[in-house]
Amino acid sequence: MGYIALPRRLFLWSMALIYMSAFVSLYMQIPGLYGNDGLLPARKQLRYSGDKSLWEQFQASPTLLWLSPKLGLSTHTSVELLCLVGAALSLAATLVEPLRDSLVFFFLWLIYLSLYQVGQVFLYFQWDNLLLETGFLCVLVAPLSLLRGSPRAVREHDRVTFWLLRWLLFRLMFASGVVKLTSRCPTWWGLTALTYHYETQCIPTSLAWFAHQLPVWWQKLSLVGTFFIEIPVPILFFSPLRRLRLGAFYLQVLLQVLIILSGNYNFFNLLTLALCLSLLDDQHVNFWLRKPQTTNGSQPKSKLWSWLCYLVELAVWSCLIFGAIVCFDLQLDWAKKSVSSRTAFTFHHFNQFLKTVTIPCIWLGVLSLTWEMVSAMFRCACVQGFFKRFWSTLQWTVFCVAAAAMFTISLVPFTYLEYDSGGKLWPGVRRAYQVVDRFQLVNSYGLFRRMTGVGGRPEVVIEGSNDQVTWTEIDFMYKPGNMSTALPLVTPHQPRLDWQMWFAALGPHTQAPWFTSLMYRLLQGKSDVEELLQSDVSQYPFHAQPPAYLRAHRYKYWFTEPKEDGSYPERWWRRVYVEEFYPTVHLGDPFLENMLHQHGLKDKSAPRRASNATVPRAVQWLRSQVRGHSAPVIIWSLLACSTALCLLRVLRHTDPHAGPRKESPAGFESKVTDKDVTSGAATPPDEGGKSEEVEEEEEEEDEVVEEEVDKGKPEESEDEDKNDTGDEELAEEEEEDECEDDPREKGDPGMRKRK
């Protein structure tokens, strides 16, 4: 694998954006979810006791909220403050590259972990676990620029820590494909899951309605493509051939983009796309930026090697495509102009396949990680100077041990896919996993194990009344309810109450205790909870006076079909009544009171009195400023402004005399300073035997010769002038390397624009 400086910096920039989206999205919902008058107050999760020390409390539940009493803050205020600090820190990291630092990402991870500990059911999603695991890996991937400076320096162990992202991406995608078949869900095995998926997912987009209208044969073929991308293709992540990894990268991007267009899955798909950057190298990113590529090495050898690589790549893709055709019996039907498909293997066959490949996949990961470690070790040995070589080797040792530890404990959740493989792990690995489990360092994944809503999408509709005669439906902002309301696009925001309403509709209300709290708060007329349903309270039908009675019914929803003349219908949905979900209740109702006491939702302890200190008043003032605004609009505005500022910064640093400098949108440049080289931070010479610095020196010599020729020098003295100029320039560079402490401040040639 080539240099990974640009993909690493692009990944860290993307993670800063994703963190910002996650914190802002959660902040907008804190009062209604975790406030003192919210559905599940956060203060109930933290029982402050003088018997335990602060460290013992942190070990039991790792969260910074234990510091609230010592700071004189209520739990509600502390939760909002943590969200604000996380959002501000991630926004700053987005705009300022030196802040994409290991320490900054550690604090971002710690803040989100602190919120996760009190988030309860509204924060227990796989993408929250994935954000915590990826966020912790950012601590290993990001540089320590705040302490050492030079955030763009390349370190010998970077490819080792960056490899952990590729292993996480493999676990995520491979598990997502495997669990669909191990669940024995008939829709996945019958290749009919997508005929239900678009209308039964939590919050579909408008494009989901159109995707649902596609013919059945296309839906089945699309599912075959999904299995192809999620199960065999991830194995190519560890291929030594670069083009195989790039092919796997574009297939993963295609899948994630299609999911984003058809469904609102908050920051989950964006986070997956960020992980896909681990499959790239500097050469391909420069190809995106239209930067010229240099080739080194002997031409005959490179041609022979290229042809061999082409043959191997062609053989690999041919085998994968042929395997997909055989396993799913793909056949062209020329008469119907369609492709027929069916699952041509049994559950026993797939189970045997899983037993066969699970352990080899682990060993493939071991070999790939070992190769990266050994390569990094040789790069350390190439560093000049004893102390610099010693410091690089020490860094290599620390980060290789950390990478090996993260890989080892990740084998426990990975082997959940196949029971027999999990039993072959060393017991010490399981004990180590149990020790770090509460920190969410590694997790198991696998979405959509079973397809729900096969007989119709279940939806809970809440109705309110003041006289038990006239009932008014209470609509949510995002989830389906009103059949004529357009389907929203809210990514990367996650309306967590709307998501839980989707889960609640799948079973009785007793499986969702928080639903009783929702009915109770709506009867009380708590504005914080009402804003979870409608951010503009004027759209809430009982904003002037809370309802005296509430009830809930279960319906089944389906997408409407186009009319016979091909025109679109007036409504997005059609529905039928199924049953009562929650009986009619009012304040003081015996059934409601019993449910509140049964689920422990009625806390007798009074909340802490609001403080008049500066910090609580500042938090309250900021809350008053954002109240009533739409969360997606705020998130999109922040994303657009931060991206625009990064682009403006790139344009501002463009050299008007030498032409525009081609950089990535976030200002990711691919320069390595001479200081980085002498400190052992630069990568060793490439396969052709030339380092990047030598190439730059030769290119600069050519530039000097061209300038002299333009000034009227005789053509016969061109070679001599070139040699003289090159010697003088090399002598000057050697003198600068010996005398200068910071080449960036002295006009270092390594910092100039690369032609």
MARTORFI-780186 format. One line per field, with one value per residue (C-alpha): residue in one letter; z, x, y. Coordinates in steps of 0.02 Angstrom, whole numbers, plus 50000, padded with zeros to 5 digits. Layout:
type: (A, ...)
pz: (Z, ...)
px: (X, ...)
py: (Y, ...)
END
This chain:
type: (M, G, Y, I, A, L, P, R, R, L, F, L, W, S, M, A, L, I, Y, M, S, A, F, V, S, L, Y, M, Q, I, P, G, L, Y, G, N, D, G, L, L, P, A, R, K, Q, L, R, Y, S, G, D, K, S, L, W, E, Q, F, Q, A, S, P, T, L, L, W, L, S, P, K, L, G, L, S, T, H, T, S, V, E, L, L, C, L, V, G, A, A, L, S, L, A, A, T, L, V, E, P, L, R, D, S, L, V, F, F, F, L, W, L, I, Y, L, S, L, Y, Q, V, G, Q, V, F, L, Y, F, Q, W, D, N, L, L, L, E, T, G, F, L, C, V, L, V, A, P, L, S, L, L, R, G, S, P, R, A, V, R, E, H, D, R, V, T, F, W, L, L, R, W, L, L, F, R, L, M, F, A, S, G, V, V, K, L, T, S, R, C, P, T, W, W, G, L, T, A, L, T, Y, H, Y, E, T, Q, C, I, P, T, S, L, A, W, F, A, H, Q, L, P, V, W, W, Q, K, L, S, L, V, G, T, F, F, I, E, I, P, V, P, I, L, F, F, S, P, L, R, R, L, R, L, G, A, F, Y, L, Q, V, L, L, Q, V, L, I, I, L, S, G, N, Y, N, F, F, N, L, L, T, L, A, L, C, L, S, L, L, D, D, Q, H, V, N, F, W, L, R, K, P, Q, T, T, N, G, S, Q, P, K, S, K, L, W, S, W, L, C, Y, L, V, E, L, A, V, W, S, C, L, I, F, G, A, I, V, C, F, D, L, Q, L, D, W, A, K, K, S, V, S, S, R, T, A, F, T, F, H, H, F, N, Q, F, L, K, T, V, T, I, P, C, I, W, L, G, V, L, S, L, T, W, E, M, V, S, A, M, F, R, C, A, C, V, Q, G, F, F, K, R, F, W, S, T, L, Q, W, T, V, F, C, V, A, A, A, A, M, F, T, I, S, L, V, P, F, T, Y, L, E, Y, D, S, G, G, K, L, W, P, G, V, R, R, A, Y, Q, V, V, D, R, F, Q, L, V, N, S, Y, G, L, F, R, R, M, T, G, V, G, G, R, P, E, V, V, I, E, G, S, N, D, Q, V, T, W, T, E, I, D, F, M, Y, K, P, G, N, M, S, T, A, L, P, L, V, T, P, H, Q, P, R, L, D, W, Q, M, W, F, A, A, L, G, P, H, T, Q, A, P, W, F, T, S, L, M, Y, R, L, L, Q, G, K, S, D, V, E, E, L, L, Q, S, D, V, S, Q, Y, P, F, H, A, Q, P, P, A, Y, L, R, A, H, R, Y, K, Y, W, F, T, E, P, K, E, D, G, S, Y, P, E, R, W, W, R, R, V, Y, V, E, E, F, Y, P, T, V, H, L, G, D, P, F, L, E, N, M, L, H, Q, H, G, L, K, D, K, S, A, P, R, R, A, S, N, A, T, V, P, R, A, V, Q, W, L, R, S, Q, V, R, G, H, S, A, P, V, I, I, W, S, L, L, A, C, S, T, A, L, C, L, L, R, V, L, R, H, T, D, P, H, A, G, P, R, K, E, S, P, A, G, F, E, S, K, V, T, D, K, D, V, T, S, G, A, A, T, P, P, D, E, G, G, K, S, E, E, V, E, E, E, E, E, E, E, D, E, V, V, E, E, E, V, D, K, G, K, P, E, E, S, E, D, E, D, K, N, D, T, G, D, E, E, L, A, E, E, E, E, E, D, E, C, E, D, D, P, R, E, K, G, D, P, G, M, R, K, R, K)
pz: (50000, 49958, 50066, 50167, 50226, 50124, 50162, 50347, 50352, 50250, 50371, 50524, 50443, 50405, 50584, 50650, 50541, 50596, 50780, 50757, 50676, 50814, 50956, 50881, 50840, 51018, 51094, 51009, 51092, 51267, 51360, 51295, 51316, 51470, 51553, 51723, 51634, 51494, 51451, 51540, 51653, 51655, 51841, 51878, 51802, 51920, 52104, 52192, 52352, 52476, 52513, 52347, 52284, 52116, 52040, 52100, 52026, 51861, 51856, 51882, 51748, 51647, 51626, 51661, 51734, 51904, 51914, 51912, 52102, 52123, 51990, 52064, 51909, 51890, 51786, 51652, 51637, 51634, 51492, 51388, 51429, 51374, 51210, 51181, 51220, 51103, 50963, 50983, 50993, 50839, 50742, 50786, 50731, 50566, 50531, 50608, 50558, 50711, 50817, 50729, 50865, 50966, 51127, 51048, 50980, 51150, 51231, 51095, 51124, 51313, 51299, 51186, 51300, 51449, 51360, 51305, 51485, 51528, 51356, 51397, 51258, 51151, 51130, 51115, 50926, 50827, 50748, 50921, 50959, 50791, 50824, 50993, 50920, 50771, 50884, 50994, 50841, 50795, 50955, 50883, 50705, 50739, 50769, 50931, 50843, 50995, 51089, 50945, 50809, 50624, 50608, 50430, 50479, 50422, 50555, 50527, 50620, 50533, 50416, 50565, 50657, 50496, 50459, 50611, 50519, 50375, 50496, 50576, 50404, 50361, 50521, 50494, 50313, 50325, 50479, 50398, 50255, 50357, 50489, 50354, 50307, 50478, 50541, 50422, 50377, 50227, 50142, 50136, 50079, 49952, 49888, 49917, 50063, 49959, 49904, 50087, 50144, 50066, 50146, 50312, 50358, 50500, 50408, 50218, 50099, 49949, 49835, 49934, 49863, 49686, 49726, 49794, 49624, 49534, 49463, 49575, 49468, 49489, 49678, 49687, 49578, 49689, 49841, 49754, 49726, 49910, 49963, 49838, 49908, 50091, 50099, 49972, 49923, 50099, 50091, 49955, 50084, 50129, 49951, 49914, 49742, 49745, 49609, 49698, 49852, 49747, 49664, 49835, 49890, 49748, 49774, 49958, 49915, 49788, 49918, 50051, 49932, 49877, 50059, 50098, 49953, 50003, 50193, 50338, 50439, 50522, 50521, 50505, 50318, 50326, 50459, 50349, 50203, 50316, 50359, 50173, 50159, 50240, 50072, 49982, 49965, 49919, 49737, 49714, 49812, 49701, 49553, 49620, 49637, 49459, 49520, 49401, 49446, 49436, 49394, 49447, 49419, 49263, 49128, 49067, 49243, 49282, 49122, 49161, 49339, 49278, 49159, 49295, 49411, 49276, 49251, 49437, 49458, 49309, 49381, 49553, 49486, 49366, 49508, 49616, 49477, 49426, 49608, 49621, 49462, 49525, 49704, 49652, 49487, 49385, 49212, 49075, 49015, 48843, 48817, 48975, 48969, 49148, 49255, 49358, 49522, 49668, 49814, 49750, 49917, 50083, 50259, 50295, 50147, 50206, 50384, 50321, 50217, 50371, 50473, 50334, 50310, 50485, 50552, 50385, 50389, 50560, 50497, 50345, 50465, 50565, 50409, 50345, 50513, 50531, 50359, 50407, 50570, 50486, 50349, 50482, 50576, 50421, 50397, 50575, 50536, 50390, 50502, 50514, 50683, 50836, 50948, 50809, 50763, 50945, 50964, 50805, 50863, 51032, 50948, 50833, 50983, 51078, 50932, 50869, 51041, 51045, 50870, 50913, 51073, 50981, 50847, 50975, 51080, 50922, 50882, 51020, 50942, 50769, 50811, 50871, 50689, 50705, 50872, 50846, 50797, 50957, 51060, 50984, 51056, 51201, 51365, 51406, 51254, 51319, 51490, 51411, 51310, 51466, 51552, 51414, 51365, 51463, 51366, 51198, 51120, 51009, 50967, 50866, 50714, 50595, 50538, 50478, 50538, 50502, 50387, 50482, 50414, 50287, 50309, 50316, 50407, 50589, 50651, 50817, 50804, 50961, 50976, 51099, 51154, 51282, 51284, 51226, 51078, 50956, 50937, 50851, 50785, 50848, 50705, 50721, 50617, 50534, 50558, 50448, 50516, 50404, 50241, 50136, 50219, 50108, 50160, 50240, 50216, 50386, 50369, 50469, 50607, 50704, 50782, 50920, 50980, 50802, 50789, 50953, 50897, 50751, 50872, 50990, 50849, 50827, 50995, 51142, 51238, 51388, 51289, 51277, 51454, 51394, 51296, 51459, 51506, 51337, 51369, 51545, 51490, 51349, 51472, 51582, 51435, 51451, 51313, 51305, 51256, 51138, 51042, 51007, 50908, 50828, 50842, 50792, 50938, 50839, 50732, 50887, 50898, 51088, 51109, 51188, 51311, 51344, 51302, 51442, 51367, 51263, 51175, 51044, 50902, 50791, 50603, 50455, 50320, 50139, 50001, 49875, 49694, 49537, 49451, 49297, 49185, 49256, 49359, 49540, 49680, 49797, 49951, 49994, 50107, 50129, 50295, 50387, 50571, 50668, 50856, 51011, 51065, 51225, 51314, 51346, 51496, 51589, 51733, 51889, 51788, 51889, 51738, 51699, 51880, 51893, 51736, 51798, 51964, 51881, 51767, 51897, 51794, 51937, 52036, 52206, 52228, 52179, 52049, 52104, 52110, 51959, 51993, 51954, 51915, 51752, 51667, 51697, 51642, 51484, 51445, 51472, 51361, 51218, 51235, 51218, 51057, 50969, 51037, 50898, 50760, 50656, 50701, 50520, 50463, 50601, 50561, 50373, 50402, 50509, 50384, 50237, 50327, 50388, 50216, 50133, 50252, 50213, 50027, 50048, 50145, 50002, 49874, 49982, 49984, 49797, 49712, 49580, 49483, 49478, 49448, 49568, 49692, 49682, 49853, 49931, 49985, 50166, 50125, 50133, 50055, 50021, 50066, 50182, 50255, 50262, 50448, 50444, 50340, 50456, 50609, 50537, 50502, 50315, 50221, 50144, 49959, 49847, 49744, 49608, 49730, 49738, 49885, 49866, 49917, 49782, 49652, 49706, 49695, 49519, 49467, 49537, 49439, 49280, 49323, 49346, 49177, 49089, 49164, 49107, 48931, 48922, 48966, 48810, 48859, 48717, 48691, 48688, 48870, 48933, 49007, 49088, 49163, 49226, 49316, 49390, 49447, 49520, 49615, 49686, 49737, 49821, 49913, 49974, 50032, 50128, 50211, 50259, 50330, 50440, 50501, 50506, 50652, 50564, 50374, 50356, 50415, 50300, 50131, 50137, 49961, 50031, 50072, 49897, 49778, 49692, 49503)
px: (50000, 50063, 50070, 49913, 49943, 49800, 49669, 49713, 49690, 49530, 49465, 49502, 49416, 49264, 49259, 49258, 49107, 49018, 49052, 48981, 48823, 48799, 48822, 48709, 48575, 48575, 48583, 48422, 48330, 48405, 48267, 48129, 48226, 48336, 48280, 48196, 48028, 48085, 48039, 48187, 48273, 48461, 48473, 48389, 48537, 48662, 48641, 48765, 48828, 48956, 49005, 49096, 49241, 49235, 49349, 49237, 49086, 49177, 49226, 49045, 48983, 49117, 49041, 49100, 48929, 48992, 49079, 48914, 48892, 49073, 49047, 48881, 48783, 48625, 48630, 48520, 48633, 48788, 48717, 48682, 48852, 48941, 48846, 48891, 49074, 49078, 48993, 49109, 49265, 49219, 49173, 49342, 49429, 49337, 49401, 49576, 49687, 49802, 49648, 49623, 49735, 49742, 49700, 49552, 49481, 49506, 49399, 49267, 49261, 49252, 49111, 49006, 49040, 48982, 48819, 48800, 48804, 48645, 48565, 48467, 48359, 48365, 48554, 48572, 48589, 48725, 48781, 48811, 48921, 49008, 49041, 49119, 49229, 49283, 49309, 49427, 49525, 49541, 49642, 49770, 49762, 49770, 49939, 49993, 50009, 49960, 50114, 50236, 50175, 50178, 50005, 50048, 50202, 50203, 50246, 50316, 50173, 50031, 49991, 49978, 49848, 49759, 49743, 49628, 49497, 49502, 49478, 49329, 49254, 49276, 49190, 49047, 49010, 49043, 48932, 48794, 48785, 48805, 48671, 48539, 48562, 48599, 48433, 48340, 48222, 48119, 48124, 48314, 48323, 48184, 48268, 48107, 48166, 48182, 48001, 47959, 48112, 48079, 47907, 47947, 48110, 48100, 48099, 48097, 48137, 48035, 48149, 48101, 47924, 47992, 48114, 47968, 47883, 48027, 47987, 48010, 48148, 48250, 48222, 48284, 48435, 48474, 48472, 48593, 48707, 48692, 48745, 48888, 48950, 48931, 48997, 49136, 49194, 49252, 49384, 49467, 49500, 49659, 49716, 49897, 49840, 49793, 49660, 49564, 49552, 49497, 49362, 49300, 49302, 49190, 49068, 49051, 49026, 48891, 48795, 48806, 48752, 48599, 48552, 48570, 48457, 48319, 48322, 48362, 48495, 48570, 48762, 48778, 48810, 48921, 49024, 49038, 49096, 49228, 49290, 49300, 49439, 49553, 49556, 49636, 49812, 49890, 49905, 49718, 49673, 49792, 49702, 49540, 49628, 49697, 49877, 50009, 50072, 50255, 50311, 50478, 50571, 50625, 50494, 50504, 50487, 50340, 50251, 50274, 50214, 50065, 50011, 50025, 49921, 49790, 49776, 49759, 49630, 49531, 49534, 49475, 49329, 49283, 49278, 49171, 49047, 49040, 49010, 48867, 48789, 48799, 48744, 48593, 48556, 48554, 48477, 48432, 48252, 48258, 48071, 48024, 48181, 48223, 48344, 48279, 48364, 48342, 48446, 48531, 48606, 48534, 48558, 48668, 48779, 48795, 48831, 48971, 49038, 49037, 49131, 49258, 49295, 49283, 49450, 49541, 49474, 49552, 49718, 49705, 49688, 49837, 49947, 49892, 49924, 50091, 50144, 50103, 50200, 50354, 50350, 50340, 50485, 50596, 50546, 50603, 50769, 50793, 50783, 50949, 51022, 51028, 50910, 50785, 50789, 50766, 50618, 50536, 50562, 50486, 50333, 50321, 50324, 50187, 50068, 50098, 50056, 49898, 49848, 49879, 49775, 49629, 49634, 49639, 49491, 49390, 49396, 49270, 49123, 49179, 49164, 48986, 48943, 48992, 48978, 49112, 49241, 49210, 49250, 49424, 49478, 49598, 49501, 49617, 49552, 49374, 49426, 49513, 49357, 49248, 49363, 49346, 49167, 49091, 49200, 49125, 49298, 49241, 49064, 48967, 48869, 48737, 48587, 48417, 48432, 48248, 48135, 47988, 47822, 47798, 47610, 47609, 47708, 47646, 47627, 47565, 47453, 47420, 47255, 47203, 47036, 46959, 46786, 46813, 46701, 46811, 46983, 47131, 47280, 47449, 47575, 47762, 47883, 47971, 47888, 47740, 47571, 47476, 47456, 47473, 47631, 47784, 47923, 48066, 48254, 48337, 48509, 48623, 48499, 48422, 48251, 48271, 48090, 48028, 48149, 48087, 47907, 47951, 48017, 47868, 47745, 47822, 47756, 47642, 47665, 47732, 47892, 47918, 47902, 47953, 47789, 47694, 47807, 47769, 47581, 47604, 47711, 47590, 47445, 47547, 47580, 47770, 47834, 48004, 47920, 47800, 47948, 48006, 47846, 47843, 47988, 47866, 47744, 47610, 47597, 47558, 47367, 47363, 47493, 47368, 47298, 47357, 47234, 47126, 47125, 47249, 47243, 47346, 47297, 47400, 47381, 47462, 47533, 47579, 47649, 47519, 47532, 47537, 47370, 47322, 47356, 47534, 47504, 47556, 47428, 47384, 47440, 47602, 47522, 47367, 47323, 47201, 47156, 47225, 47196, 47207, 47386, 47362, 47194, 47116, 47201, 47197, 47293, 47257, 47196, 47226, 47297, 47418, 47474, 47502, 47608, 47712, 47749, 47777, 47913, 47986, 47943, 47876, 48026, 47983, 48148, 48139, 48263, 48404, 48358, 48417, 48576, 48602, 48787, 48860, 48877, 48697, 48628, 48736, 48672, 48492, 48517, 48587, 48442, 48319, 48406, 48388, 48216, 48089, 48217, 48227, 48372, 48409, 48417, 48541, 48650, 48647, 48690, 48841, 48900, 48881, 48967, 49114, 49140, 49129, 49257, 49377, 49356, 49383, 49542, 49606, 49566, 49649, 49813, 49813, 49968, 49907, 50072, 50097, 49915, 49789, 49855, 49758, 49705, 49565, 49408, 49464, 49637, 49725, 49896, 50022, 50184, 50315, 50443, 50630, 50613, 50497, 50624, 50769, 50664, 50618, 50438, 50441, 50412, 50558, 50598, 50466, 50477, 50577, 50714, 50678, 50606, 50480, 50610, 50735, 50597, 50554, 50737, 50752, 50591, 50651, 50814, 50712, 50614, 50775, 50842, 50681, 50686, 50867, 50830, 50684, 50803, 50905, 51041, 51120, 51046, 51217, 51251, 51088, 51157, 51303, 51191, 51073, 51212, 51284, 51115, 51072, 51238, 51215, 51037, 51083, 51225, 51107, 50979, 51112, 51170, 50991, 50961, 51115, 51082, 50895, 50785, 50619, 50628, 50448, 50498, 50652, 50577, 50605, 50598, 50495, 50355, 50343, 50204, 50234, 50228)
py: (50000, 50174, 50329, 50365, 50544, 50619, 50485, 50495, 50683, 50672, 50540, 50647, 50796, 50687, 50623, 50800, 50837, 50679, 50715, 50890, 50821, 50692, 50816, 50950, 50821, 50756, 50929, 50982, 50836, 50835, 50931, 50819, 50657, 50682, 50843, 50850, 50850, 50735, 50557, 50474, 50603, 50579, 50616, 50449, 50357, 50437, 50401, 50512, 50434, 50492, 50311, 50290, 50391, 50479, 50348, 50206, 50292, 50317, 50133, 50081, 50202, 50294, 50467, 50644, 50682, 50622, 50790, 50886, 50905, 50960, 51093, 51149, 51097, 50995, 50836, 50915, 51066, 50956, 50850, 51004, 51076, 50918, 50920, 51102, 51073, 50922, 51018, 51169, 51061, 50959, 51117, 51193, 51033, 51043, 51218, 51209, 51064, 51067, 51032, 50865, 50800, 50641, 50733, 50823, 50661, 50580, 50714, 50698, 50511, 50534, 50662, 50550, 50401, 50505, 50545, 50364, 50305, 50402, 50391, 50233, 50162, 50319, 50306, 50117, 50106, 50019, 50183, 50255, 50104, 50124, 50308, 50266, 50129, 50234, 50384, 50286, 50230, 50414, 50435, 50313, 50378, 50565, 50651, 50736, 50903, 51008, 50945, 50915, 51033, 50991, 50909, 50854, 50754, 50574, 50445, 50271, 50186, 50281, 50137, 50019, 50121, 50168, 49982, 49964, 50067, 49943, 49798, 49886, 49918, 49735, 49678, 49800, 49755, 49568, 49552, 49656, 49531, 49372, 49407, 49427, 49245, 49171, 49243, 49125, 49266, 49203, 49374, 49375, 49196, 49223, 49382, 49479, 49588, 49747, 49734, 49773, 49869, 50040, 50061, 49975, 50064, 50188, 50354, 50332, 50474, 50527, 50426, 50270, 50284, 50281, 50139, 50038, 50048, 49959, 49785, 49634, 49559, 49718, 49717, 49537, 49577, 49727, 49614, 49495, 49645, 49690, 49516, 49526, 49692, 49644, 49465, 49422, 49597, 49649, 49513, 49616, 49753, 49658, 49624, 49671, 49728, 49911, 49907, 49769, 49878, 50025, 49920, 49865, 50048, 50107, 49964, 50009, 50192, 50146, 50046, 50181, 50320, 50220, 50191, 50377, 50423, 50301, 50309, 50425, 50334, 50488, 50486, 50297, 50290, 50445, 50358, 50204, 50312, 50388, 50213, 50174, 50303, 50174, 50084, 50232, 50300, 50467, 50421, 50397, 50553, 50651, 50574, 50649, 50816, 50803, 50811, 50740, 50567, 50516, 50339, 50267, 50107, 50013, 50019, 49837, 49772, 49884, 49832, 49648, 49674, 49775, 49638, 49507, 49616, 49641, 49454, 49419, 49557, 49495, 49318, 49378, 49480, 49340, 49215, 49329, 49365, 49183, 49134, 49259, 49190, 49011, 49045, 49146, 49058, 49218, 49195, 49318, 49311, 49393, 49376, 49472, 49580, 49537, 49437, 49292, 49248, 49130, 49068, 48910, 48857, 48801, 48863, 48712, 48758, 48937, 48882, 48770, 48914, 49026, 48895, 48879, 49064, 49138, 49076, 49108, 49287, 49308, 49241, 49353, 49499, 49437, 49425, 49595, 49679, 49591, 49652, 49831, 49813, 49740, 49873, 50008, 49929, 49937, 50119, 50153, 50071, 50193, 50345, 50439, 50479, 50367, 50467, 50497, 50313, 50267, 50385, 50318, 50139, 50180, 50255, 50105, 49988, 50080, 50096, 49920, 49851, 49958, 49901, 49719, 49737, 49819, 49685, 49545, 49600, 49636, 49450, 49416, 49512, 49459, 49274, 49300, 49268, 49084, 48996, 48862, 48993, 49089, 48935, 48926, 49093, 49097, 49128, 49273, 49365, 49352, 49414, 49564, 49601, 49597, 49722, 49853, 49813, 49958, 50080, 50023, 50002, 49858, 49802, 49676, 49734, 49672, 49774, 49712, 49533, 49507, 49607, 49681, 49741, 49601, 49610, 49800, 49932, 49945, 50124, 50193, 50346, 50449, 50541, 50677, 50746, 50862, 50783, 50602, 50639, 50734, 50655, 50739, 50643, 50705, 50702, 50684, 50786, 50641, 50472, 50423, 50475, 50594, 50500, 50659, 50727, 50723, 50605, 50706, 50708, 50730, 50648, 50665, 50711, 50568, 50603, 50476, 50477, 50444, 50298, 50223, 50244, 50130, 49997, 50019, 49981, 49807, 49744, 49785, 49947, 49851, 49820, 50008, 50079, 50252, 50261, 50276, 50420, 50501, 50492, 50560, 50709, 50753, 50753, 50868, 50983, 50982, 51093, 51006, 50843, 50928, 50999, 50821, 50801, 50974, 51096, 51232, 51217, 51309, 51152, 51048, 51035, 51055, 51191, 51311, 51184, 51006, 50868, 50798, 50623, 50524, 50357, 50265, 50148, 50034, 50047, 49962, 50074, 50038, 50147, 50200, 50143, 50252, 50276, 50177, 50325, 50336, 50493, 50505, 50487, 50629, 50531, 50442, 50312, 50207, 50125, 50011, 50004, 49856, 49871, 49977, 50004, 50106, 50132, 50300, 50382, 50548, 50624, 50524, 50374, 50214, 50121, 50262, 50279, 50092, 50089, 50237, 50152, 49983, 50051, 50171, 50323, 50427, 50489, 50558, 50648, 50830, 50894, 51007, 51191, 51289, 51386, 51569, 51545, 51605, 51435, 51377, 51545, 51540, 51364, 51420, 51573, 51469, 51347, 51492, 51546, 51377, 51335, 51318, 51292, 51134, 51021, 50967, 51148, 51192, 51040, 51072, 51255, 51210, 51080, 51200, 51345, 51241, 51163, 51333, 51407, 51265, 51296, 51482, 51449, 51341, 51477, 51610, 51513, 51486, 51557, 51683, 51675, 51488, 51442, 51367, 51243, 51081, 51028, 50932, 51025, 51026, 51094, 50926, 50953, 50815, 50902, 50831, 50950, 50920, 50932, 50782, 50687, 50722, 50681, 50513, 50562, 50543, 50382, 50288, 50292, 50218, 50060, 50146, 50192, 50381, 50473, 50613, 50742, 50687, 50694, 50871, 50924, 50854, 50939, 51105, 51086, 51067, 51223, 51325, 51264, 51311, 51485, 51511, 51452, 51572, 51714, 51682, 51560, 51461, 51289, 51204, 51256, 51186, 51025, 51114, 51248, 51115, 51023, 51182, 51242, 51072, 51065, 51239, 51201, 51037, 51124, 51260, 51130, 51032, 51192, 51236, 51061, 51080, 51257, 51285, 51233, 51258, 51243, 51302, 51476, 51487, 51448, 51261, 51183, 51040, 51163, 51237, 51197, 51032, 51047)
END
